[in-house]
């Protein structure tokens, strides 16, 4: 048989699964252990590969390329092998954020040996008096509600960053990726610690 | 149930989202932060968010009954899921990316980590992507997923669900949630669903069967609206009369 075209009548409020008496934000639920099939590359079967490259390889973008990498560690210091990271990098000075220059968005997971996530990008431009940084969204099995954090860079002047300054002195370092100079460009490392000693600072954005 | 700890909230409102530490969900014990969340003042938040053009979508990305066929049609009960993506004022969010993933009709994920003994379907991956239209609407054609067993506690089964990942207008509106089906007896036993502290919040995650969305001789229709972020407010809509 032939497939009928779905009726395209606009959806009406009275048909909603969220009637007015229940209106409010939809609660978070965990990404679970199998998010890879929908959100990141899953062997040959993926239709929607994840994107660790924030700057397309063909882009004629002048800035120095860098690699940002790390693990996600649980309360026992063990690498979490099923974490998902989305990162968002604000606009480049004078550059339109689009898919030919810089998507501004990246996604990685921790299935590789050792449980490392990894992004390839350029240094973000300082904005509104803040030191260069990336926003990080973290989801994993075991988190019903995701976490939001930030990554700064050890070779930048972070001393005046207003968000870092708002944090207890001994916790600021949990957000600063440490530069290593390796063949192929600078590498910045930062482990995200979910719980316990050296626990990463996570932010309340709701 | 385990008593709930207080969770950090901004002064303006109480979060609808589950606590990070929820021992009935065993995986949370070693992975939930112990420290309080720190404030991120609105003035310091980065503007905007990822922009996904329609050019990145393929014609059948919204249709899991077609987008992974190898040698035939996937087996299961076809369902058409339609809904609106709204902000906390009830206004539609246009051009937003939704990504979904789910088990097949037998309750098995295509994922290599899923060792459940239910059969795989060679013509089904259960993944879809959609952009909301100018009315904030999306449409997903898929198969009703089966329940599946997991190791959280003795004889644990997840209710049938579809995972939804949503990008709103900015990075902080990002939401991952799950859609459930009305009348599912497993919801009462599911610590992931029960981890939502607010009864009204839990009800928002249950889709609604809708005969008017049902396609004759083709697919059952379900309505699933999603509301992103902020305080619960009265929507700027005519009141419903359910």
Interface residues (C-beta under 8 A of the other chain):
Chain A: X1 X3 X4 X6 X7 X9 X10 X11 X13 X14 X15 X16 X17 X18 X19 X20 X22 X23 X24 X25 X26 X27 X28 X29 X30 X31 X32 X33 X34 X35 X36 X37 X38 X39 X42 X43 X45 X46 X47 X48 X74 X75 X76 X80 X82 X86 X88 X90 X91 X97 X98 X99 X103 X104 X105 X127 X128 X130 X135 X137 X139 X140 X141 X142 X143 X144 X145 X146 X147 X148 X162 X163 X166 X167 X171 X194 X195 X196 X199 X200 X201 X202 X203 X204 X205 X206
Chain B: X8 X9 X10 X13 X15 X16 X17 X18 X19 X20 X22 X25 X27 X28 X29 X30 X31 X32 X33 X34 X35 X37 X38 X39 X40 X41 X43 X44 X45 X46 X47 X48 X49 X50 X51 X53 X56 X58 X61 X67 X68 X80 X82 X83 X84 X88 X90 X99 X100 X101 X109 X110 X111 X112 X113 X114 X125 X126 X127 X128 X129 X135 X137 X139 X141 X163 X165 X171 X172 X174 X175 X176 X177 X178 X192 X193 X195 X196 X198 X200 X201 X202 X203 X204 X205 X206 X207 X208 X210 X212 X213 X215 X216 X217 X218 X223 X224 X225 X226 X227 X228 X229 X230 X231 X232 X233 X234 X235 X237 X238 X239 X240 X241 X242
